[in-house]
Amino acid sequence: MKYKGLILIVIVALAAAAILFLPETKVYKEIATIGSPAPNFQLKDSNGTVWKLSDLRGKVVFINFWATWCTVCKAEMAYKESLFKKMQGKPFQMLGILFKDDPRNLISYFRNIDVSLPTLLSPDDEAAALFGITGVPETFIIDKNGIIREKLVGPRQWDSPEHISMIEKWL
């Protein structure tokens, strides 16, 4: 029992050290939901161009989280590419955001798959945390005022009349 005070001091010291020296964990107060403002981000694409979501106000923005290792993402890419081409000249911007993937994989991926839409890189998948991503593919449609209007989980045939109509209602 004579060491009880010493043990207590050691426990308090360890707890204080843990609080001071453990890496900070970011806590996101809100995860993106339909009808709420989209969380702003500033990310570089695979070519080094900086994209800031707030700079795209006035356009409908299509954000698709995907990965090179995802087989359904690969199958979906041709439909996204077709949609990208069909929407040229309209106030519309498509962005892909790489999720849980190594950006170095993009070099060989782009050699084998036709991808015109910008692919953004999010270190530590911070953008995915802001949007509450649980897997890929997940897609958000953001209106001209920066409000999330659609959240679609899973692959889609993006160039279908149904999906084009869904997007165009926000233009």
Contact map, one row per residue, 1 for C-alpha under 8 A:
111100000000000000000000000000000000000000000000000000000000000000000000000000000000000000000000000000000000000000000000000000000000000000000000000000000000000000000000000
111110000000000000000000000000000000000000000000000000000000000000000000000000000000000000000000000000000000000000000000000000000000000000000000000000000000000000000000000
111111100000000000000000000000000000000000000000000000000000000000000000000000000000000000000000000000000000000000000000000000000000000000000000000000000000000000000000000
111111110000000000000000000000000000000000000000000000000000000000000000000000000000000000000000000000000000000000000000000000000000000000000000000000000000000000000000000
011111111000000000000000000000000000000000000000000000000000000000000000000000000000000000000000000000000000000000000000000000000000000000000000000000000000000000000000000
001111111100000000000000000000000000000000000000000000000000000000000000000000000000000000000000000000000000000000000000000000000000000000000000000000000000000000000000000
001111111110000000000000000000000000000000000000000000000000000000000000000000000000000000000000000000000000000000000000000000000000000000000000000000000000000000000000000
000111111111000000000000000000000000000000000000000000000000000000000000000000000000000000000000000000000000000000000000000000000000000000000000000000000000000000000000000
000011111111100000000000000000000000000000000000000000000000000000000000000000000000000000000000000000000000000000000000000000000000000000000000000000000000000000000000000
000001111111110000000000000000000000000000000000000000000000000000000000000000000000000000000000000000000000000000000000000000000000000000000000000000000000000000000000000
000000111111111000000000000000000000000000000000000000000000000000000000000000000000000000000000000000000000000000000000000000000000000000000000000000000000000000000000000
000000011111111100000000000000000000000000000000000000000000000000000000000000000000000000000000000000000000000000000000000000000000000000000000000000000000000000000000000
000000001111111110000000000000000000000000000000000000000000000000000000000000000000000000000000000000000000000000000000000000000000000000000000000000000000000000000000000
000000000111111111000000000000000000000000000000000000000000000000000000000000000000000000000000000000000000000000000000000000000000000000000000000000000000000000000000000
000000000011111111100000000000000000000000000000000000000000000000000000000000000000000000000000000000000000000000000000000000000000000000000000000000000000000000000000000
000000000001111111110000000000000000000000000000000000000000000000000000000000000000000000000000000000000000000000000000000000000000000000000000000000000000000000000000000
000000000000111111111100000000000000000000000000000000000000000000000000000000000000000000000000000000000000000000000000000000000000000000000000000000000000000000000000000
000000000000011111111100000000000000000000000000000000000000000000000000000000000000000000000000000000000000000000000000000000000000000000000000000000000000000000000000000
000000000000001111111100000000000000000000000000000000000000000000000000000000000000000000000000000000000000000000000000000000000000000000000000000000000000000000000000000
000000000000000111111100000000000000000000000000000000000000000000000000000000000000000000000000000000000000000000000000000000000000000000000000000000000000000000000000000
000000000000000011111110000000000000000000000000000000000000000000000000000000000000000000000000000000000000000000000000000000000000000000000000000000000000000000000000000
000000000000000011111111000000000000000000000000000000000000000000000000000000000000000000000000000000000000000000000000000000000000000000000000000000000000000000000000000
000000000000000000001111100000000000000000000000000000000000000000000000000000000000000000000000000000000000000000000000000000000000000000000000000000000000000000000000000
000000000000000000000111110000000000000000000000000000000000000000000000000000000000000000000000000000000000000000000000000000000000000000000000000000000000000000000000000
000000000000000000000011111000000000000000000000000000000000000000000000000000000000000000000000000000000000000000000000000000000000000000000000000000000000000000000000000
000000000000000000000001111100000000000000000000000000000000000000000000000000000000000000000000000000000000000000000000000000000000000000000000000000000000000000000000000
000000000000000000000000111110000000000000000000000000000000000000000000000000000000000000000000000000000000000000000000000000000000000000000000000000000000000000000000000
000000000000000000000000011111100000000000000000000000000000000000000000000000000000000000000000000000000000000000000000000000001100000000000000000000000000000000000000000
000000000000000000000000001111100000000000000000000000000000000000000000000000000000000000000000000000000000000000000000000000000000000000000000000000000000000000000000000
000000000000000000000000000111110000000000000000000000000000000000000000000000000000000000000000000000000000000000000000000000000100000000000000000000000000000000000000000
000000000000000000000000000111111000000000000000000000000000000000000000000000000000000000000000000000000000000000000000000000001111000000000000000000000000000000000000000
000000000000000000000000000001111101111000000000000000000000000000000000000000000000000000000000000000000000000000000000000000000111000000000000000100000000000000000000000
000000000000000000000000000000111111010000000000000000000000000000000000000000000000000000000000000000000000000000000000000000000010000000000000000100000000000000000000000
000000000000000000000000000000011111000000000000000000000000000000000000000000000000000000000000000000000000000000000000000000000000000000000000001111100000000000000000000
000000000000000000000000000000001111100000000000000000000000000000000000000000000000000000000000000000000000000000000000000000000000000000000000001110000000000000000000000
000000000000000000000000000000011111110000000000000000000000000000000000000000000000000000000000000000000000000000000000000000000000000000000000001100000000000000000000000
000000000000000000000000000000010011111000000000000000000000000000000000000000000000000000000000000000000000000000000000000000000000000000000000011100000000000000000000000
000000000000000000000000000000011001111100000000000000000000000000000000000000000000000000000000000000000000000000000000000000000010000000000100011100000000000000000000000
000000000000000000000000000000010000111110000000000000000000000000000000000000000000000000000000000000000000000000000000000000000110000000000000000000000000000000000000000
000000000000000000000000000000000000011111000000000111000000000000000000000000000000000000000000000000000000000000000000000000000000000000000000000000000000000000000000000
000000000000000000000000000000000000001111100000001111000000000000000000000000000000000000000000000000000000000000000000000000100000000000000000000000000000000000000000000
000000000000000000000000000000000000000111110000011110000000000000000000000000000000000000000000000000000000000000000000000000000000000000000000000000000000000000000000000
000000000000000000000000000000000000000011111000011100000000000000000000000000000000000000000000000000000000000000000001110000000000000000000000000000000000000000000000000
000000000000000000000000000000000000000001111111111000000000000000000000000000000000000000000000000000000000000000000001110000000000000000000000000000000000000000000000000
000000000000000000000000000000000000000000111111111000000000000000000000000000000000000000000000000000000000000000000111100000000000000000000000000000000000000000000000000
000000000000000000000000000000000000000000011111100000000000000000000000000000000000000000000000000000100100000000000111100000000000000000000000000000000000000000000000000
000000000000000000000000000000000000000000011111100000000000000000000000000000000000000000000000000000000000000000000000000000000000000000000000000000000000000000000000000
000000000000000000000000000000000000000000011111110000000000000000000000000000000000000000000000000000000000000000000000000000000000000000000000000000000000000000000000000
000000000000000000000000000000000000000000011111111000000000000000000000000000000000000000000000000000000000000000000000000000000000000000000000000000000000000000000000000
000000000000000000000000000000000000000001111001111100000000000000000000000000000000000000000000000000000000000000000000000000000000000000000000000000000000000000000000000
000000000000000000000000000000000000000011111000111110100000000000000000000000000000000000000000000000000000000000000001000000000000000000000000000000000000000000000000000
000000000000000000000000000000000000000111100000011111110000000000000000000000000000000000000000000000000000000000000000000000000000000000000000000000000000000000000000000
000000000000000000000000000000000000000111000000001111111000000000000000000000000000000000000000000000000000000000000000000000000000000000000000000000000000000000000000000
000000000000000000000000000000000000000110000000000111111000000000000000000000000000000000000000000000000000000000000000000000000000000000000000010000000000000000000000000
000000000000000000000000000000000000000000000000001111111000000000000000000000000000000000000000000000000000000000000000000000000000000000000000000000000000000000000000000
000000000000000000000000000000000000000000000000000111111111100000000000000000000000000000001000000000000000000000000000000000000000000000000001000000000000000000000000000
000000000000000000000000000000000000000000000000000011111111000000000000000000000000000000000000000000000000000000000000000000000000000000000001110000000000000000000000000
000000000000000000000000000000000000000000000000000000011111000000000000000000000000000000100000000000000000000000000000000000000000000000000011100000000000000000000000000
000000000000000000000000000000000000000000000000000000011111100000000000000000000000000000111000000000000000000000000000000000000000000000000011100000000000000000000000001
000000000000000000000000000000000000000000000000000000011111110000000000000000000000000000111000000000000000000000000000000000000000000000001111000000000000000000000010011
000000000000000000000000000000000000000000000000000000010011111000000000000000000000000000011110000000000000000000000000000000000000000000011111000000000000000000000000000
000000000000000000000000000000000000000000000000000000000001111100000000000000000000000000011110000000000000000000000000000000000000000000111100000000000000000000000000000
000000000000000000000000000000000000000000000000000000000000111110000000000000000000000000000111100000000000000000000000000000000000000000111100000000000000000000000000000
000000000000000000000000000000000000000000000000000000000000011111000000000000000000000000000111100000000000000000000000000000000000000011110000000000000000000000000000000
000000000000000000000000000000000000000000000000000000000000001111100000000000000000000000000001111000000000000000000000000000010000100111100000000000000000000000000000000
000000000000000000000000000000000000000000000000000000000000000111110100100000000000000000000001111000000000000000000000000000000000000111000000000000000000000000000000000
000000000000000000000000000000000000000000000000000000000000000011111100100000000000000000000000011110000000000000000000000000000000000110000000000000000000000000000000000
000000000000000000000000000000000000000000000000000000000000000001111110110000000000000000000000010010001100100000000000000000000000000000000000000000000000000000000000000
000000000000000000000000000000000000000000000000000000000000000000111110000000000000000000000000000010000000000000000000000000000000000000000000000000000000000000000000000
000000000000000000000000000000000000000000000000000000000000000001111111110000000000000000000000000000000000000000000000000000000000000100000000000000000000000000000000000
000000000000000000000000000000000000000000000000000000000000000000011111111000000000000000000000000000000000000000000000000000000000000000000000000000000000000000000000000
000000000000000000000000000000000000000000000000000000000000000000000111111100000000000000000000000000000000000000000000000000000000000010000000000000000010000000000000000
000000000000000000000000000000000000000000000000000000000000000001110111111110000000000000000000000000000000000000000000000000000000000110000000000000000010000000000000000
000000000000000000000000000000000000000000000000000000000000000000010111111111000000000000000000000000000000000000000000000000000000000000000000000000000000000000000000000
000000000000000000000000000000000000000000000000000000000000000000000011111111000000000000000000000000000000000000000000000000000000000000000000000000000000000000000000000
000000000000000000000000000000000000000000000000000000000000000000000001111111110000000000000000000000000000000000000000000000000000000000000000000000000011110000000000000
000000000000000000000000000000000000000000000000000000000000000000000000111111111000000000000000000000000000000010100000000000000000000000000000000000000000000000000000000
000000000000000000000000000000000000000000000000000000000000000000000000011111111100000000000000000000000000000001000000000000000000000000000000000000000000000000000000000
000000000000000000000000000000000000000000000000000000000000000000000000000111111110000000000000000000000000000000000000000000000000000000000000000000000001111000000000000
000000000000000000000000000000000000000000000000000000000000000000000000000111111111000000000000000000000000000000000000000000000000000000000000000000000000111000000000000
000000000000000000000000000000000000000000000000000000000000000000000000000011111111100000000000000000000000000001111000000000000000000000000000000000000000000000000000000
000000000000000000000000000000000000000000000000000000000000000000000000000001111111110000000000000000000000000000000000000000000000000000000000000000000000011000000000000
000000000000000000000000000000000000000000000000000000000000000000000000000000111111111000000000000000000000000000000000000000000000000000000000000000000000011000010000000
000000000000000000000000000000000000000000000000000000000000000000000000000000011111111100000100000000000000000000011000000000000000000000000000000000000000000000000000000
000000000000000000000000000000000000000000000000000000000000000000000000000000001111111100000000000000000000000000000000000000000000000000000000000000000000000000000000000
000000000000000000000000000000000000000000000000000000000000000000000000000000000111111100000000000000000000000000000000000000000000000000000000000000000000001000000000000
000000000000000000000000000000000000000000000000000000000000000000000000000000000011111111010000000000000000000000000000000000000000000000000000000000000000000000000000000
000000000000000000000000000000000000000000000000000000000000000000000000000000000001111111010000000000000000000000000000000000000000000000000000000000000000000000000000000
000000000000000000000000000000000000000000000000000000000000000000000000000000000000001111110000000000000000000000000000000000000000000000000000000000000000000000000000000
000000000000000000000000000000000000000000000000000000000000000000000000000000000000001111110000000000000000000000000000000000000000000000000000000000000000000000000000000
000000000000000000000000000000000000000000000000000000000111000000000000000000000000000011111000000000000000000000000000000000000000000000000000000000000000000000000000001
000000000000000000000000000000000000000000000000000000000011110000000000000000000000001111111100000000000000000000000000000000000000000000000000000000000000000000000000001
000000000000000000000000000000000000000000000000000000010011110000000000000000000000000000111110000000000000000000000000000000000000000000000000000000000000000000000000000
000000000000000000000000000000000000000000000000000000000000111100000000000000000001000000011111000000000000000000001100000000000000000000000000000000000000000000000000000
000000000000000000000000000000000000000000000000000000000000111100000000000000000000000000001111100000000000000000001111000000000000000000000000000000000000000000000000000
000000000000000000000000000000000000000000000000000000000000001111000000000000000000000000000111110000000000000000001111000000000000000000000000000000000000000000000000000
000000000000000000000000000000000000000000000000000000000000001111000000000000000000000000000011111000000000000000000011110000000000000000000000000000000000000000000000000
000000000000000000000000000000000000000000000000000000000000000011110000000000000000000000000001111110100000000000000011110000000000000000000000000000000000000000000000000
000000000000000000000000000000000000000000000000000000000000000011100000000000000000000000000000111110000000000000000000010010010000000100000000000000000000000000000000000
000000000000000000000000000000000000000000000000000000000000000000100000000000000000000000000000011111000000000000000000000010000000000000000000000000000000000000000000000
000000000000000000000000000000000000000000000000000000000000000000111000000000000000000000000000011111101000000000000000000000000000000000000000000000000000000000000000000
000000000000000000000000000000000000000000000000000000000000000000000000000000000000000000000000000111111100000000000000000000000000000000000000000000000000000000000000000
000000000000000000000000000000000000000000000100000000000000000000000000000000000000000000000000010011111100000000000000100000000000000000000000000000000000000000000000000
000000000000000000000000000000000000000000000000000000000000000000000000000000000000000000000000000001111110000000000000000000000000000000000000000000000000000000000000000
000000000000000000000000000000000000000000000000000000000000000000010000000000000000000000000000000011111111100000000000000000000000000000000000000000000000000000000000000
000000000000000000000000000000000000000000000100000000000000000000010000000000000000000000000000000001111111110000000000000000000000000000000000000000000000000000000000000
000000000000000000000000000000000000000000000000000000000000000000000000000000000000000000000000000000011111111000000000000000000000000000000000000000000000000000000000000
000000000000000000000000000000000000000000000000000000000000000000000000000000000000000000000000000000001111111100000000000000000000000000000000000000000000000000000000000
000000000000000000000000000000000000000000000000000000000000000000010000000000000000000000000000000000001111111110000000000000000000000000000000000000000000000000000000000
000000000000000000000000000000000000000000000000000000000000000000000000000000000000000000000000000000000111111111100000000000000000000000000000000000000000000000000000000
000000000000000000000000000000000000000000000000000000000000000000000000000000000000000000000000000000000011111111000000000000000000000000000000000000000000000000000000000
000000000000000000000000000000000000000000000000000000000000000000000000000000000000000000000000000000000001111111000000000000000000000000000000000000000000000000000000000
000000000000000000000000000000000000000000000000000000000000000000000000000010000000000000000000000000000000111111100000000000000000000000000000000000000000000000000000000
000000000000000000000000000000000000000000000000000000000000000000000000000001001000000000000000000000000000011111110000000000000000000000000000000000000000000000000000000
000000000000000000000000000000000000000000000000000000000000000000000000000010001000000000000000000000000000010011111100000000000000000000000000000000000000000000000000000
000000000000000000000000000000000000000000000000000000000000000000000000000000001001000000000000000000000000000001111100000000000000000000000000000000000000000000000000000
000000000000000000000000000000000000000000000000000000000000000000000000000000001001000000000111000000000000000000111110000000000000000000000000000000000000000000000000000
000000000000000000000000000000000000000000001100000000000000000000000000000000000000000000000111000000000000000000111111000000000000000000000000000000000000000000000000000
000000000000000000000000000000000000000000001100000000000000000000000000000000000000000000000011110000000000000000001111100000000000000000000000000000000000000000000000000
000000000000000000000000000000000000000000111100001000000000000000000000000000000000000000000011110000000000000000000111110000000000000000000000000000000000000000000000000
000000000000000000000000000000000000000000111100000000000000000000000000000000000000000000000000110000100000000000000011111000000000000000000000000000000000000000000000000
000000000000000000000000000000000000000000110000000000000000000000000000000000000000000000000000111000000000000000000001111111110000000000000000000000000000000000000000000
000000000000000000000000000000000000000000000000000000000000000000000000000000000000000000000000000000000000000000000000111111000000000000000000000000000000000000000000000
000000000000000000000000000000000000000000000000000000000000000000000000000000000000000000000000000000000000000000000000011111000000000000000000000000000000000000000000000
000000000000000000000000000000000000000000000000000000000000000000000000000000000000000000000000001100000000000000000000011111111000000000000000000000000000000000000000000
000000000000000000000000000000000000000000000000000000000000000000000000000000000000000000000000000000000000000000000000011111111100000000000000000000000000000000000000000
000000000000000000000000000000000000000010000000000000000000000000000000000000000000000000000000000000000000000000000000010011111110000000000000000000000000000000000000000
000000000000000000000000000000000000000000000000000000000000000010000000000000000000000000000000001000000000000000000000010011111111100000000000000000000000000000000000000
000000000000000000000000000100100000000000000000000000000000000000000000000000000000000000000000000000000000000000000000000011111111100000000000000000000000000000000000000
000000000000000000000000000101110000001000000000000000000000000000000000000000000000000000000000000000000000000000000000000001111111100000000000000000000000000000000000000
000000000000000000000000000000111000011000000000000000000000000000000000000000000000000000000000000000000000000000000000000000111111100000000000000000000000000000000000000
000000000000000000000000000000110000000000000000000000000000000000000000000000000000000000000000000000000000000000000000000000011111110000000000000000000000000000000000000
000000000000000000000000000000000000000000000000000000000000000010000000000000000000000000000000000000000000000000000000000000011111111101000000000000000000000000000000000
000000000000000000000000000000000000000000000000000000000000000000000000000000000000000000000000000000000000000000000000000000000001111100000000000000000000000000000000000
000000000000000000000000000000000000000000000000000000000000000000000000000000000000000000000000000000000000000000000000000000000000111111000000000000000000000000000000000
000000000000000000000000000000000000000000000000000000000000000011100100100000000000000000000000001000000000000000000000000000000000111111000000000000001100000000000000000
000000000000000000000000000000000000000000000000000000000000000111100001100000000000000000000000000000000000000000000000000000000000001111100000000000001110000000000000000
000000000000000000000000000000000000000000000000000000000000000111000000000000000000000000000000000000000000000000000000000000000000101111110000000000111110000000000000000
000000000000000000000000000000000000000000000000000000000000011110000000000000000000000000000000000000000000000000000000000000000000000011111000000001111000000000000000000
000000000000000000000000000000000000000000000000000000000000111100000000000000000000000000000000000000000000000000000000000000000000000001111100000111110000000000000000000
000000000000000000000000000000000000000000000000000000000001111000000000000000000000000000000000000000000000000000000000000000000000000000111110000111100000000000000010000
000000000000000000000000000000000000010000000000000000000001111000000000000000000000000000000000000000000000000000000000000000000000000000011111111111000000000000000000000
000000000000000000000000000000000000000000000000000000000111100000000000000000000000000000000000000000000000000000000000000000000000000000001111111110000000000000000000011
000000000000000000000000000000000000000000000000000000011111100000000000000000000000000000000000000000000000000000000000000000000000000000000111111000000000000000000000011
000000000000000000000000000000000000000000000000000000001110000000000000000000000000000000000000000000000000000000000000000000000000000000000111111000000000000000000000000
000000000000000000000000000000000000110000000000000001001000000000000000000000000000000000000000000000000000000000000000000000000000000000000111111100000000000000000000000
000000000000000000000000000000000111110000000000000000000000000000000000000000000000000000000000000000000000000000000000000000000000000000000111111110000000000000000000000
000000000000000000000000000000011111110000000000000000000000000000000000000000000000000000000000000000000000000000000000000000000000000000011110011111100000000000000000000
000000000000000000000000000000000110000000000000000000000000000000000000000000000000000000000000000000000000000000000000000000000000000000011110001111100000000000000000000
000000000000000000000000000000000100000000000000000000000000000000000000000000000000000000000000000000000000000000000000000000000000000000111100000111110000000000000000000
000000000000000000000000000000000100000000000000000000000000000000000000000000000000000000000000000000000000000000000000000000000000000001111000000111111000000000000000000
000000000000000000000000000000000000000000000000000000000000000000000000000000000000000000000000000000000000000000000000000000000000000001110000000001111100000000000000000
000000000000000000000000000000000000000000000000000000000000000000000000000000000000000000000000000000000000000000000000000000000000000111100000000000111110000000000000000
000000000000000000000000000000000000000000000000000000000000000000000000000000000000000000000000000000000000000000000000000000000000000111000000000000011111000000000000000
000000000000000000000000000000000000000000000000000000000000000000000001100100000000000000000000000000000000000000000000000000000000000011000000000000001111100000000000000
000000000000000000000000000000000000000000000000000000000000000000000000000100100000000000000000000000000000000000000000000000000000000000000000000000000111110000000000000
000000000000000000000000000000000000000000000000000000000000000000000000000100110000000000000000000000000000000000000000000000000000000000000000000000000011111100100000000
000000000000000000000000000000000000000000000000000000000000000000000000000100110110000000000000000000000000000000000000000000000000000000000000000000000001111100110000000
000000000000000000000000000000000000000000000000000000000000000000000000000000110110010000000000000000000000000000000000000000000000000000000000000000000000111110110000000
000000000000000000000000000000000000000000000000000000000000000000000000000000000000000000000000000000000000000000000000000000000000000000000000000000000000111111110000000
000000000000000000000000000000000000000000000000000000000000000000000000000000000000000000000000000000000000000000000000000000000000000000000000000000000000001111111000000
000000000000000000000000000000000000000000000000000000000000000000000000000000000000000000000000000000000000000000000000000000000000000000000000000000000000000111111100000
000000000000000000000000000000000000000000000000000000000000000000000000000000000000000000000000000000000000000000000000000000000000000000000000000000000000111111111110000
000000000000000000000000000000000000000000000000000000000000000000000000000000000010000000000000000000000000000000000000000000000000000000000000000000000000011111111111000
000000000000000000000000000000000000000000000000000000000000000000000000000000000000000000000000000000000000000000000000000000000000000000000000000000000000000011111111100
000000000000000000000000000000000000000000000000000000000000000000000000000000000000000000000000000000000000000000000000000000000000000000000000000000000000000001111111110
000000000000000000000000000000000000000000000000000000000001000000000000000000000000000000000000000000000000000000000000000000000000000000001000000000000000000000111111111
000000000000000000000000000000000000000000000000000000000000000000000000000000000000000000000000000000000000000000000000000000000000000000000000000000000000000000011111111
000000000000000000000000000000000000000000000000000000000000000000000000000000000000000000000000000000000000000000000000000000000000000000000000000000000000000000001111111
000000000000000000000000000000000000000000000000000000000001000000000000000000000000000000000000000000000000000000000000000000000000000000000011000000000000000000000111111
000000000000000000000000000000000000000000000000000000000011000000000000000000000000000000110000000000000000000000000000000000000000000000000011000000000000000000000011111
